[in-house]
C-alpha cells in the first residue's frame, strides 16, 4: 500500500450542497431563500422571532425569583484558612476577624462581609468572627475546640 492509494470507504464522505450554482444544482437562482422579504437578504438574524406569533420563550411559564441586589460575600474555606495558619500568615492564638483576613491577603475584598464554609479540614483551634458561617463550618470549628462568632 502506498500513500497515493489511500482513500475513504465508499459513501464515507459526502460533498456539501453548493447553493446558487445554477438550476441543475437543485438550489439555484434564489438558493432556497424564497422570493423577496427580510430573510432573503444578507445580514439578517431574527433570533427568537416567530413571524408575529408569541415566541416560545415568552409562552413558557416563569419560575423562581431573582433578587435585584443580592448580598455578595467573600468566601473563606477551611482548606485555605488552614494553609494560611500553617504558613504563619495568620496567628491562630489571636482572634481572627475580617480585617485580619484582609490584611494577610486571605480575602481580596470584604464586599458585604466574609462567609465561612466547611470545605477542607480544620485542625487548629481558632476564635473567628465573620458575617456568616455554614452549620457545618460552625460544628467543625467547635469540634476543633474553637469558637465562631457570627456578627
Long-range contacts (C-beta under 8 A, 24 or more apart in sequence): 71-112, 71-113, 72-111, 72-112, 73-111, 73-112, 73-113, 73-114, 73-115, 73-131, 73-132, 74-107, 74-108, 74-109, 74-110, 74-111, 74-113, 74-114, 74-115, 75-114, 75-115, 75-117, 76-101, 76-106, 76-107, 76-114, 76-115, 76-116, 76-117, 76-130, 77-117, 77-118, 77-119, 77-120, 78-117, 78-118, 78-119, 78-120, 78-121, 78-122, 78-137, 78-140, 79-119, 79-120, 79-121, 80-106, 80-120, 81-106, 81-116, 81-120, 81-122, 81-126, 82-120, 82-121, 82-122, 82-123, 82-124, 85-124, 85-126, 92-124, 92-125, 92-126, 94-127, 95-127, 95-128, 95-129, 96-126, 96-127, 96-128, 96-129, 97-128, 97-129, 98-129, 98-130, 98-131, 113-151, 116-141, 116-148, 122-146
